[in-house]
């Protein structure tokens, strides 16, 4: 037995020696490898626990019959070197129930010469029919190019009218004939401002019960972009440009005519306005203006409620040299004061501005909380909206991204070089390096920020947003009246998209359509609704058409999560009247008419 | 053909046939033990070497001329720069009641200006500092003290006005360098990032443009090299300035050799900056190698250690953010190039 035992012992010894050697080598290898700390990463980087709701967004534009492609403008050939830049806006979408059948319809723009716009009538079965031609609102591109559209019942007849914002041709106002058609009353109404605008909203600034119209303009009005006499048409600074077209405020005279009072009231801002928004920012009961200005400071005009405004930007906002393109307004943090989400530019390695989330400090000032909340980094952002996709009572933020998607090269280097070289007269389009087939922040997916804990995470791809287009107008509308808002997306020179929203979790909700009477405008734009339930409060305002190149469904949807009833509802109407109720069933829409809200 | 046979050429030795206590058996066992110990030692040694091998690789630096003069380094006045400031300058009877442009009084006025500012007499202090600077426009020390005083009190317009006018009439190297540094200081007048990035970049562009001209005729001027390298380093990565930063900062590191006879204070700063170039370019190992080289030259430097202690996965963000992001204010003080005591 001894020899065998010895043999075993030697074998064991050999085995142990080899094991020890391998061990030493392994330790050395691990030590070496761990110079890159991959070992630590392997074991320590646990995937974050996902707590945000599971969304499922499904693109159904073909099935719904809204699969059209936006056509871009083609401007004066003097701008050929930067034509992709110049023809990069115009795709817009606006929602309203134009025929009062209880179903929200959408107007979708086209901008190319003689290309038709679309009015998609909601058939109530999940499909839409383009009735623009028979309605008389299809052929709007015979001169100039359509940039935006906004619905508003300016004559308080209960039927939405349509205002069209154009470049280098008179804007157009169409009165609703109550029979599915419209009449062009641009000339008689005096609303045919010929500028180069990109956005408009309807709101009653002087609280006379009549909707007025504010228009944000971009290029100077004297520049006909199809027939240029000069190439000195661009912004004269990348961070402090003030040489844009003056904005317009049309006061509704109540007799079917309007008067431009922008200069008289000091709201004819000459920043390069891409989007105009309004809400009661200071909780005074009056609608204030927020201007998203490209190449410089965004502007806030405080409404005094007596028909006058004061520019309070310097006090209200920090210095902003960014590229404002969109502002949407909602009470994100539940304090009853509106916060503002503004799109800017984020391009890693070149210009990381980040989008703003202006938190309302309730003292007349705003502080950017976007980096802290994780909603700042998106892309070259355009239309962006607050939306509660699953009615859990927490707002998500959706932002469309992407400027010009073309060849594999990126214009950013040339753009950055020009912008940072002192002395280059950037106002002259001829001084801009040719874009050629370069992309400019192209092929960027939209961003969808969902709340997770105290912060937000970006979940667009996980939520089902697969398409990567140059998004512009984002319209949030519940086209099938199921209480879940859908996403209508106008892409620049690219297909229009409709995302059906089917969240994993269904929650309770309360839908409201407000009708103003008395001294309130009939659309009740600016009305403030507070819902109390389960010890929590939600505040929403009836929207004037906020957001770049878009207008969302004006109805209000309150997501209530698992709560099965509300404790109270209060409406503060535009004329100041306050009404309360609590007798409203959940999971359906209610029409609240001013003066008739049950106490 | 032997290879094809299945039979072994010789009969294998069967361990069992050898008595365990035989001398041959003991020798075999001893040999085996020794071999195993040697094997373990070899493997342990190899492992240890791999673990603890020196990881510092020599840097690829530009070749400098065998001898560089103080003037070529841009520090011909370094002996004067190192003179201690007169104590109690404000009580010195030689100090004129009103500032005078007088080279003989410049050091005293420089000291008095700084003392007055410390006492809160900013305007008077600046006047003395300006007089000292005017007494010898090429004296980097006096212009540096005046420029930094203006900068630190956010008098960016005054700073620009003085030094740009000076540079209009005096194209000496040091005057041009000062103007280049003034442009860097002007960045502090831009909005805080991420706003004001174009404003910042335009000032940096102007600074680089001046330094390009200086370095075309004075390639070994360590101040100009470092200033231009730093300018390039802070640009957004995709604007393509990092290769230019690398060249300039490699020169700056190489120039710490000849500079060391004047001062070693700048040495770790140069290594840190060069490492930052690689770190910002996501080349963490190269960055670490630069910093380890710096450690080999300047032992126990806390700034170098701090860089080396940044976790690799956080390095790029740190470089693009608080360390070398566009909008991070750069200290344009020049004293480090002649400071004594290290």
Contacts between the chains, C-beta under 8 A, distances in Angstrom:
chain1	res1	chain2	res2	distance
A	2	B	20	6.6
A	3	B	15	7.2
A	3	B	16	5.2
A	3	B	20	6.4
A	6	B	20	5.7
A	7	B	15	6.3
A	7	B	16	7.8
A	10	B	29	7.8
A	10	B	32	7.1
A	13	B	36	7.1
A	14	B	36	7.2
A	17	B	36	4.7
A	17	B	39	6.7
A	17	B	40	6.1
A	20	B	40	6.1
A	21	B	39	6.3
A	21	B	40	5.8
A	21	B	43	4.1
A	21	B	44	7.8
A	24	B	40	7.6
A	24	B	43	5.2
A	24	B	44	4.9
A	24	B	47	4.4
A	25	B	43	5.8
A	25	B	46	7.3
A	25	B	47	5.4
A	27	B	47	6.3
A	27	B	51	7.6
A	28	B	46	7.1
A	28	B	47	3.2
A	28	B	48	7.1
A	28	B	50	4.5
A	28	B	51	5.1
A	29	B	47	8.0
A	29	B	50	7.5
A	31	B	50	7.4
A	31	B	51	4.4
A	32	B	50	5.5
A	32	B	51	6.8
A	35	B	55	8.0
A	35	B	285	7.9
A	36	B	312	6.5
A	37	B	311	6.9
A	37	B	312	5.9
A	37	B	313	6.9
A	41	B	313	7.2
A	238	B	198	4.6
A	239	B	191	7.8
A	239	B	195	7.5
A	239	B	196	6.6
A	239	B	197	7.9
A	239	B	198	5.0
A	239	B	199	6.1
A	318	B	195	7.8
A	319	B	191	4.4
A	319	B	192	7.5
A	319	B	195	5.6
A	319	B	196	7.5
A	320	B	195	6.2
A	321	B	191	5.5
A	321	B	195	4.3
A	321	B	196	5.4
A	321	B	197	7.7
A	321	B	198	7.3
A	321	B	199	7.3
A	322	B	194	7.5
A	322	B	195	6.4
A	348	B	238	7.9
A	349	B	236	5.7
A	349	B	237	4.7
A	349	B	238	3.4
A	349	B	239	7.9
A	350	B	236	5.1
A	350	B	238	5.2
A	350	B	239	6.8
A	351	B	197	6.3
A	351	B	236	6.9
A	352	B	194	5.9
A	352	B	236	8.0
A	353	B	194	5.1
A	353	B	195	7.7
A	353	B	197	7.7
A	354	B	194	6.0
A	412	B	238	6.8
A	413	B	238	6.8
A	413	B	239	6.8
A	413	B	240	6.9
A	416	B	201	7.9
A	416	B	236	7.1
A	416	B	238	7.8
A	416	B	239	5.3
A	417	B	239	7.3
A	419	B	198	5.2
A	419	B	201	7.5
A	420	B	198	6.0
A	420	B	201	3.7
A	420	B	202	5.6
A	420	B	204	7.8
A	420	B	205	5.6
A	420	B	239	7.6
A	421	B	202	7.3
A	421	B	205	5.9
A	422	B	202	4.6
A	422	B	205	6.1
A	422	B	206	5.8
